Amino acid sequence: MGFFIFISMKVTLVQTSLVWENPSANRQLLQEKINNIDVLVDLIVLPEMFTTGFTMNPKETAEDFPGETLLWMQSLSVAKNAAIAGSIAVRENTNYYNRFLFVKPDGTWQSYDKRHLFSLAGEDKVYTAGREKLIVTYKGFRICPLICYDLRFPVFSRNTDDYDLLLYVANWPEVRIAAWDALLIARAIENQSYVLGVNRVGKDANNHRYVGHSQAIDALGLKLLDPQILEDVYTVELCLDQLRDIRQKFNFLDDRDSFIVLE
């Protein structure tokens, strides 16, 4: 008789306000929130640009890479025995990137540079766009990390049977929160994938208001965690076996079209 291996992953979504353009203050407040997580979890997810807020002033706020925030994430990851993920503004040579970092408890890390820069705010004028998707393998899950505006572009995030979890981090403002809610569900259904969205709360220096709506959705578009509005941490458990059952019963991905993403 064989052994049945149940594969699951507990993920904590950190929905927080941020101190404008103050990396040290944000690392301190986030460390307090992470240290106060009182359950054992596998992955802790922070919002987009969690050290600065969504700033278009990287000359003053971006850090050289690798730098202090990566070291901080590595230290916390070891202490909590959990991976830590989120995006920050970084500088490499003369370029600036909105860079997603996925840091594992063994100290290794992988990164993804935001592909779709938010032209409405001028992000494309000051940051350099990434070119490649990233798939992270962790705890038996294949994870595709993406950033905020990427959510609006389904071809780039299309599942070609290479991931189990789409992970979006964002500074998505209240005025467009209906689109956030709708598109997260759409991405889950069309890709037959778990989707987690982690957004911030509070106001930034540009007077943009953020109301969170961090949430978790399964491959059928059903909520595992309803959109949240309070500044808090929220933990969900994802089951890989349930995802596989859904995909086997409703094998819609087999009928998908082929796309080529052009530069």
GUSE-338395 format. One line per field, with one value per atom (N, C-alpha, C, O): z, x, y; residue number from 0. Coordinates in steps of 0.1 Angstrom, whole numbers. Layout:
zz	Z ...
xx	X ...
yy	Y ...
nr	NUM ...
// end
This chain:
zz	0 0 0 8 -9 -10 0 6 1 10 2 -9 8 2 8 20 0 4 2 -10 12 12 11 20 0 -2 0 -8 10 12 16 19 15 19 26 21 37 44 41 42 37 32 40 42 45 52 43 38 42 34 43 52 42 50 44 34 49 43 53 64 48 57 50 38 59 54 53 58 46 44 47 45 51 54 41 35 37 23 22 30 13 9 22 23 30 43 45 52 38 39 53 56 61 74 83 90 82 90 85 93 72 67 71 74 70 75 90 94 98 112 114 122 108 110 105 111 94 88 96 98 102 111 123 127 128 140 136 143 124 120 117 121 111 108 121 122 130 143 151 159 149 156 150 155 138 132 141 143 147 158 153 162 140 135 126 121 124 115 101 97 93 79 70 75 57 48 40 35 38 29 34 38 35 39 28 22 24 12 16 23 11 14 1 -9 3 -9 -19 -17 -30 -39 -33 -25 -36 -31 -16 -12 -9 5 14 25 8 16 13 21 3 -1 -4 -3 -7 -13 -28 -33 -36 -51 -55 -60 -54 -56 -70 -76 -77 -89 -87 -96 -75 -72 -68 -57 -77 -73 -72 -65 -77 -75 -61 -57 -53 -39 -30 -19 -35 -26 -30 -21 -42 -46 -39 -37 -37 -31 -41 -50 -39 -48 -45 -34 -55 -54 -57 -67 -49 -37 -26 -25 -17 -6 7 10 15 28 30 39 21 22 19 26 10 7 19 23 25 37 48 56 50 60 58 67 45 42 44 49 41 44 59 63 67 81 87 95 83 87 82 90 70 65 73 75 77 85 99 104 105 118 118 128 108 108 101 101 95 87 77 75 70 60 49 51 36 26 27 33 23 23 9 2 5 -9 -9 -1 -19 -21 -30 -34 -35 -44 -38 -29 -43 -38 -51 -61 -49 -59 -58 -47 -69 -68 -79 -89 -77 -87 -91 -83 -104 -110 -121 -131 -119 -129 -130 -120 -141 -143 -144 -147 -142 -143 -130 -120 -130 -118 -122 -133 -112 -114 -102 -91 -106 -96 -95 -103 -85 -85 -74 -62 -78 -69 -64 -72 -51 -45 -38 -30 -40 -34 -26 -33 -13 -5 3 10 2 9 22 24 31 44 43 53 32 31 26 24 25 21 6 2 -2 -16 -20 -13 -32 -36 -51 -58 -56 -70 -72 -63 -84 -86 -99 -109 -100 -112 -113 -103 -124 -126 -133 -144 -128 -133 -148 -153 -155 -169 -174 -183 -169 -173 -164 -153 -169 -160 -162 -173 -151 -151 -157 -150 -170 -177 -172 -173 -167 -162 -151 -149 -143 -133 -137 -129 -149 -154 -149 -150 -145 -141 -152 -150 -164 -176 -179 -186 -173 -176 -167 -170 -155 -145 -142 -137 -145 -143 -156 -166 -155 -167 -166 -155 -177 -176 -177 -183 -170 -171 -184 -191 -186 -199 -197 -205 -186 -184 -172 -162 -174 -163 -154 -159 -142 -132 -127 -123 -126 -119 -108 -110 -96 -83 -79 -78 -76 -71 -56 -51 -48 -33 -27 -30 -18 -10 -19 -16 -31 -40 -49 -59 -47 -56 -66 -63 -78 -88 -87 -89 -85 -82 -92 -95 -98 -107 -101 -99 -97 -90 -101 -110 -99 -108 -99 -87 -106 -98 -104 -115 -96 -98 -112 -116 -120 -134 -143 -152 -140 -147 -147 -157 -137 -136 -148 -151 -155 -166 -179 -189 -179 -192 -191 -187 -195 -194 -202 -199 -214 -222 -215 -216 -209 -202 -191 -188 -184 -173 -176 -167 -189 -193 -188 -189 -183 -177 -188 -195 -191 -200 -193 -197 -183 -174 -167 -165 -163 -156 -142 -136 -138 -124 -117 -124 -104 -96 -88 -84 -87 -79 -86 -89 -89 -94 -81 -74 -80 -68 -72 -78 -69 -73 -60 -50 -61 -50 -57 -68 -49 -55 -46 -33 -52 -46 -55 -63 -53 -62 -55 -45 -61 -53 -53 -61 -44 -41 -54 -57 -61 -73 -83 -91 -84 -94 -87 -93 -75 -68 -74 -72 -80 -87 -97 -99 -105 -115 -108 -113 -97 -90 -86 -88 -80 -76 -88 -87 -98 -110 -117 -121 -119 -127 -119 -125 -106 -98 -100 -102 -100 -102 -116 -119 -126 -140 -142 -149 -136 -138 -132 -137 -120 -114 -123 -125 -128 -136 -150 -153 -157 -170 -170 -179 -158 -157 -148 -146 -143 -134 -124 -122 -117 -107 -94 -95 -83 -72 -75 -82 -70 -71 -58 -51 -54 -42 -46 -54 -41 -43 -30 -21 -29 -17 -20 -27 -14 -16 -3 7 -4 8 12 5 24 28 31 31 34 38 27 16 29 19 17 26 4 1 0 1 -3 -4 -16 -17 -26 -37 -35 -44 -22 -18 -24 -25 -29 -33 -21 -12 -21 -10 -14 -25 -5 -7 3 15 -1 8 8 12 4 6 -4 -16 1 -7 -11 -21 -2 -3 -2 6 -10 -11 -16 -22 -15 -21 -28 -23 -40 -49 -54 -57 -55 -60 -75 -81 -81 -95 -102 -114 -93 -98 -97 -100 -91 -89 -76 -74 -67 -54 -44 -44 -35 -25 -13 -7 -11 1 12 24 7 17 10 -1 16 10 10 18 1 1 15 21 20 34 33 24 43 43 55 55 65 77 75 68 82 82 92 104 86 94 86 75 92 85 84 93 73 70 64 55 70 66 59 64 48 41 38 38 37 33 19 16 11 -3 -4 2 -11 -12 -26 -35 -29 -43 -48 -60 -39 -44 -48 -58 -41 -46 -59 -68 -61 -74 -85 -96 -83 -93 -96 -108 -86 -88 -97 -106 -95 -103 -117 -127 -119 -133 -140 -152 -132 -139 -142 -153 -134 -136 -147 -156 -147 -157 -165 -161 -174 -181 -192 -203 -188 -198 -203 -215 -196 -200 -213 -221 -215 -226 -239 -250 -238 -250 -252 -261 -245 -246 -259 -266 -263 -275 -271 -259 -281 -280 -283 -292 -274 -276 -276 -269 -283 -283 -279 -285 -267 -263 -270 -269 -278 -286 -278 -270 -281 -274 -281 -277
xx	9 0 9 18 6 15 11 0 19 16 10 15 0 -6 1 1 6 13 3 0 -1 -10 -1 6 -2 6 -2 -12 2 -5 5 16 0 9 1 -10 6 -1 6 18 -2 3 -3 -15 5 0 2 12 -10 -10 -9 -18 1 3 -3 2 -15 -22 -19 -23 -11 -5 -5 -6 -5 -2 13 20 18 32 36 29 49 54 61 69 57 61 76 82 82 96 106 115 103 111 113 106 124 126 129 123 136 139 127 125 118 106 97 90 96 87 93 85 106 111 108 105 109 106 91 89 82 68 64 56 70 67 74 68 85 91 83 81 77 68 56 52 50 38 42 35 53 58 61 58 68 71 59 59 48 36 27 16 31 23 25 36 13 14 10 8 10 9 20 27 23 33 28 18 36 32 44 55 41 51 56 68 47 50 43 32 51 46 47 58 36 36 33 24 42 41 36 37 31 26 37 49 33 42 50 44 62 71 69 66 70 67 77 75 88 97 95 101 87 86 72 70 63 51 54 65 43 45 50 43 63 70 76 81 75 82 95 99 100 113 124 129 127 137 151 159 154 167 171 182 160 162 159 164 151 146 150 150 154 158 171 179 172 185 193 188 206 215 211 208 213 209 221 228 223 216 219 231 210 212 205 203 202 198 185 183 176 162 163 156 171 173 179 174 189 195 185 184 177 166 156 152 152 143 149 142 162 168 169 166 172 172 159 157 148 135 130 123 133 129 135 128 147 154 147 144 144 138 124 121 116 103 101 91 112 112 101 94 101 90 96 105 92 96 89 78 96 90 91 102 80 80 73 65 77 71 81 91 76 85 90 84 102 109 115 116 118 125 140 145 146 161 168 162 181 190 200 207 202 213 219 213 232 239 231 230 226 219 204 197 200 185 179 185 166 157 147 142 144 134 125 128 112 102 104 98 111 116 109 109 103 97 108 116 109 118 111 102 115 110 122 131 122 133 129 119 137 134 142 152 137 144 158 166 162 176 185 197 180 188 188 192 183 183 172 162 173 162 162 171 150 148 140 134 141 135 128 132 118 111 109 105 113 111 98 95 90 77 77 84 69 69 60 65 49 39 40 35 47 49 37 32 32 20 22 26 19 22 13 17 1 -7 -1 -4 8 15 30 37 34 47 57 69 53 63 72 84 67 75 86 95 85 95 107 118 105 116 121 132 113 117 119 113 127 129 121 120 114 105 113 124 108 113 109 101 115 112 107 100 111 108 99 100 89 82 91 101 87 95 85 74 90 83 91 102 86 93 87 75 96 91 94 105 83 84 73 62 77 68 59 47 64 56 48 42 47 39 48 59 42 49 42 30 49 44 48 60 39 42 39 28 50 48 47 54 37 35 31 29 32 31 20 21 10 0 -5 -14 0 -5 -5 -12 4 5 -9 -12 -17 -30 -39 -48 -37 -46 -42 -49 -32 -27 -26 -16 -37 -39 -30 -27 -25 -17 -4 1 2 15 14 24 3 1 -5 -8 -7 -14 -7 5 -15 -9 -7 -17 5 8 12 21 4 6 20 26 24 37 36 46 24 23 9 0 9 -2 -8 -19 0 -4 1 13 -9 -5 -5 -15 6 7 9 19 -1 -1 2 -5 12 14 11 14 5 0 0 0 -1 -5 -17 -15 -28 -40 -50 -55 -52 -60 -75 -80 -82 -96 -104 -114 -101 -109 -111 -120 -101 -102 -103 -99 -108 -107 -117 -115 -128 -137 -130 -132 -120 -113 -104 -102 -97 -89 -97 -92 -108 -116 -120 -119 -125 -130 -118 -120 -107 -96 -89 -84 -88 -83 -91 -85 -104 -113 -111 -110 -110 -108 -95 -95 -85 -72 -72 -66 -79 -80 -88 -84 -99 -108 -101 -101 -96 -91 -78 -75 -70 -58 -59 -49 -71 -73 -62 -55 -61 -50 -55 -65 -48 -50 -45 -35 -52 -47 -48 -58 -37 -36 -33 -23 -40 -37 -35 -43 -23 -20 -18 -9 -27 -27 -25 -27 -22 -19 -32 -42 -31 -42 -36 -23 -44 -40 -39 -43 -32 -30 -15 -7 -12 2 4 -6 16 18 12 11 7 0 -15 -23 -19 -33 -41 -53 -35 -42 -46 -38 -58 -63 -64 -68 -60 -59 -68 -67 -76 -86 -83 -92 -71 -68 -75 -71 -84 -91 -81 -82 -71 -63 -72 -82 -69 -79 -72 -61 -79 -75 -86 -97 -83 -93 -88 -77 -98 -94 -96 -100 -93 -93 -107 -108 -117 -131 -136 -148 -128 -132 -139 -145 -138 -144 -135 -123 -140 -132 -128 -136 -115 -109 -107 -108 -105 -104 -111 -107 -122 -129 -121 -111 -123 -115 -116 -127 -104 -103 -100 -94 -105 -104 -95 -91 -93 -86 -71 -66 -63 -48 -46 -48 -42 -40 -32 -29 -30 -24 -35 -43 -35 -45 -39 -30 -42 -36 -46 -57 -42 -50 -42 -29 -48 -41 -46 -58 -36 -38 -35 -25 -43 -41 -39 -47 -27 -23 -32 -35 -36 -43 -57 -63 -63 -76 -75 -84 -65 -62 -61 -67 -54 -52 -65 -68 -74 -87 -95 -102 -95 -103 -98 -106 -85 -80 -83 -85 -83 -86 -100 -104 -109 -123 -128 -136 -122 -125 -113 -106 -109 -96 -97 -93 -101 -102 -89 -88 -78 -65 -61 -52 -66 -62 -67 -62 -77 -83 -78 -83 -68 -63 -56 -51 -57 -49 -35 -31 -26 -12 -10 -15 -2 2 17 24 22 36 36 30 43 44 56 67 52 62 68 61 81 87 83 87
yy	-12 0 12 14 22 34 44 43 54 65 77 80 83 95 107 109 116 128 140 143 146 158 170 173 177 189 202 204 209 222 233 230 245 256 267 271 271 282 295 297 305 318 329 329 338 350 362 365 369 382 393 395 402 413 426 431 430 442 453 454 463 473 487 488 497 511 511 503 522 523 537 547 539 552 557 550 569 574 575 583 568 570 568 576 559 557 542 536 537 522 517 507 524 519 519 509 529 529 517 511 515 504 491 482 489 476 473 462 484 482 479 469 486 483 469 462 465 452 441 430 443 433 431 419 441 439 431 422 434 426 412 403 409 396 388 376 395 388 384 375 392 389 378 375 373 362 350 345 346 336 321 313 319 305 302 311 289 285 286 281 294 296 293 292 291 287 299 300 309 320 333 332 344 357 367 368 373 382 396 399 405 419 427 421 439 446 450 448 456 463 474 482 476 487 489 500 478 479 487 489 491 499 514 522 518 532 537 549 528 532 534 533 536 536 550 559 551 564 564 554 576 578 586 593 585 592 582 583 573 562 568 561 579 585 587 586 590 593 581 580 571 561 547 538 544 530 527 535 514 509 501 495 502 494 479 475 471 457 448 450 437 434 444 449 447 457 453 441 463 461 454 445 457 450 435 427 431 417 410 399 416 410 409 399 419 420 408 401 406 396 382 373 380 368 365 353 375 373 369 360 376 373 360 352 356 343 332 322 333 323 322 311 334 335 329 322 331 326 312 306 308 295 296 286 307 309 317 326 315 324 338 339 348 362 368 366 374 380 393 396 401 414 422 417 434 442 454 460 459 471 478 472 491 498 496 498 492 489 497 500 498 505 495 489 493 485 493 497 497 505 519 525 522 535 532 542 520 517 515 511 517 515 504 504 495 485 484 486 480 476 461 454 456 443 434 438 423 414 404 399 403 394 382 384 370 358 352 346 353 348 336 336 326 313 312 318 303 302 297 299 291 286 297 295 310 321 324 334 314 317 326 327 332 342 342 339 346 348 361 366 367 380 381 374 390 393 408 414 414 428 431 425 440 443 445 454 438 438 451 458 452 463 475 475 485 497 507 508 512 520 534 543 535 547 559 570 556 567 575 587 568 575 579 584 575 578 568 571 556 546 542 539 542 538 548 545 560 571 570 575 563 563 549 548 539 525 518 522 507 499 486 480 483 471 458 457 448 435 428 433 417 410 395 390 389 375 372 379 363 358 349 344 348 339 329 332 317 306 301 296 302 298 285 283 275 262 263 265 261 262 253 255 245 236 228 226 224 216 224 218 237 246 253 256 255 264 277 278 288 301 311 312 319 329 343 346 350 363 374 375 383 394 407 405 418 431 440 444 443 453 454 446 464 466 454 453 445 432 425 418 428 421 424 416 435 439 432 435 424 419 404 398 397 383 374 363 379 371 368 357 378 376 366 359 366 357 344 336 341 329 317 315 308 295 285 281 281 271 258 251 255 244 244 234 257 258 264 267 267 272 268 265 269 265 277 277 288 299 312 314 321 334 344 344 351 359 374 377 382 396 405 403 414 424 437 439 447 459 471 469 483 495 499 508 493 495 504 500 516 526 523 515 529 527 530 523 541 545 534 534 525 514 500 490 500 487 477 465 481 472 464 452 470 463 452 441 456 447 434 423 436 425 416 404 422 415 407 396 414 408 397 387 397 386 374 363 375 363 358 346 367 363 355 345 360 354 340 330 338 325 315 304 320 311 307 295 317 314 306 299 307 300 287 280 284 273 272 262 284 285 292 299 289 297 311 313 322 335 342 342 348 357 371 373 380 395 401 401 408 415 430 434 438 452 460 454 472 481 488 488 494 503 517 519 527 540 550 547 561 572 574 571 578 581 596 603 600 615 621 633 613 618 619 621 616 616 605 607 595 583 575 572 570 562 548 544 539 525 518 520 508 502 487 479 482 468 459 459 451 441 430 423 427 415 403 403 393 382 369 370 358 345 339 339 333 328 314 312 305 291 291 301 279 278 278 279 278 279 293 296 302 316 318 329 308 309 315 313 323 330 321 315 320 313 324 321 336 347 359 363 364 375 388 389 397 410 417 419 420 425 440 445 448 462 467 479 459 463 461 452 470 467 456 457 445 433 422 425 411 399 388 386 381 372 359 360 347 335 326 324 320 310 298 298 286 274 270 269 267 263 248 243 240 226 222 224 217 213 202 202 193 181 186 180 195 200 207 206 215 221 211 213 201 190 183 180 181 175 184 179 197 206 206 205 206 206 193 192 182 169 167 162 172 172 181 178 193 203 207 217 199 201 211 209 223 234 239 244 238 242 235 240 222 215 221 218 230 236 250 258 254 268 271 262 284 289 290 292 290 293 308 313 314 328 330 322 340 344 358 367 361 375 381 377 391 399 410 416 413 424 437 448
nr	0 0 0 0 1 1 1 1 2 2 2 2 3 3 3 3 4 4 4 4 5 5 5 5 6 6 6 6 7 7 7 7 8 8 8 8 9 9 9 9 10 10 10 10 11 11 11 11 12 12 12 12 13 13 13 13 14 14 14 14 15 15 15 15 16 16 16 16 17 17 17 17 18 18 18 18 19 19 19 19 20 20 20 20 21 21 21 21 22 22 22 22 23 23 23 23 24 24 24 24 25 25 25 25 26 26 26 26 27 27 27 27 28 28 28 28 29 29 29 29 30 30 30 30 31 31 31 31 32 32 32 32 33 33 33 33 34 34 34 34 35 35 35 35 36 36 36 36 37 37 37 37 38 38 38 38 39 39 39 39 40 40 40 40 41 41 41 41 42 42 42 42 43 43 43 43 44 44 44 44 45 45 45 45 46 46 46 46 47 47 47 47 48 48 48 48 49 49 49 49 50 50 50 50 51 51 51 51 52 52 52 52 53 53 53 53 54 54 54 54 55 55 55 55 56 56 56 56 57 57 57 57 58 58 58 58 59 59 59 59 60 60 60 60 61 61 61 61 62 62 62 62 63 63 63 63 64 64 64 64 65 65 65 65 66 66 66 66 67 67 67 67 68 68 68 68 69 69 69 69 70 70 70 70 71 71 71 71 72 72 72 72 73 73 73 73 74 74 74 74 75 75 75 75 76 76 76 76 77 77 77 77 78 78 78 78 79 79 79 79 80 80 80 80 81 81 81 81 82 82 82 82 83 83 83 83 84 84 84 84 85 85 85 85 86 86 86 86 87 87 87 87 88 88 88 88 89 89 89 89 90 90 90 90 91 91 91 91 92 92 92 92 93 93 93 93 94 94 94 94 95 95 95 95 96 96 96 96 97 97 97 97 98 98 98 98 99 99 99 99 100 100 100 100 101 101 101 101 102 102 102 102 103 103 103 103 104 104 104 104 105 105 105 105 106 106 106 106 107 107 107 107 108 108 108 108 109 109 109 109 110 110 110 110 111 111 111 111 112 112 112 112 113 113 113 113 114 114 114 114 115 115 115 115 116 116 116 116 117 117 117 117 118 118 118 118 119 119 119 119 120 120 120 120 121 121 121 121 122 122 122 122 123 123 123 123 124 124 124 124 125 125 125 125 126 126 126 126 127 127 127 127 128 128 128 128 129 129 129 129 130 130 130 130 131 131 131 131 132 132 132 132 133 133 133 133 134 134 134 134 135 135 135 135 136 136 136 136 137 137 137 137 138 138 138 138 139 139 139 139 140 140 140 140 141 141 141 141 142 142 142 142 143 143 143 143 144 144 144 144 145 145 145 145 146 146 146 146 147 147 147 147 148 148 148 148 149 149 149 149 150 150 150 150 151 151 151 151 152 152 152 152 153 153 153 153 154 154 154 154 155 155 155 155 156 156 156 156 157 157 157 157 158 158 158 158 159 159 159 159 160 160 160 160 161 161 161 161 162 162 162 162 163 163 163 163 164 164 164 164 165 165 165 165 166 166 166 166 167 167 167 167 168 168 168 168 169 169 169 169 170 170 170 170 171 171 171 171 172 172 172 172 173 173 173 173 174 174 174 174 175 175 175 175 176 176 176 176 177 177 177 177 178 178 178 178 179 179 179 179 180 180 180 180 181 181 181 181 182 182 182 182 183 183 183 183 184 184 184 184 185 185 185 185 186 186 186 186 187 187 187 187 188 188 188 188 189 189 189 189 190 190 190 190 191 191 191 191 192 192 192 192 193 193 193 193 194 194 194 194 195 195 195 195 196 196 196 196 197 197 197 197 198 198 198 198 199 199 199 199 200 200 200 200 201 201 201 201 202 202 202 202 203 203 203 203 204 204 204 204 205 205 205 205 206 206 206 206 207 207 207 207 208 208 208 208 209 209 209 209 210 210 210 210 211 211 211 211 212 212 212 212 213 213 213 213 214 214 214 214 215 215 215 215 216 216 216 216 217 217 217 217 218 218 218 218 219 219 219 219 220 220 220 220 221 221 221 221 222 222 222 222 223 223 223 223 224 224 224 224 225 225 225 225 226 226 226 226 227 227 227 227 228 228 228 228 229 229 229 229 230 230 230 230 231 231 231 231 232 232 232 232 233 233 233 233 234 234 234 234 235 235 235 235 236 236 236 236 237 237 237 237 238 238 238 238 239 239 239 239 240 240 240 240 241 241 241 241 242 242 242 242 243 243 243 243 244 244 244 244 245 245 245 245 246 246 246 246 247 247 247 247 248 248 248 248 249 249 249 249 250 250 250 250 251 251 251 251 252 252 252 252 253 253 253 253 254 254 254 254 255 255 255 255 256 256 256 256 257 257 257 257 258 258 258 258 259 259 259 259 260 260 260 260 261 261 261 261 262 262 262 262
// end
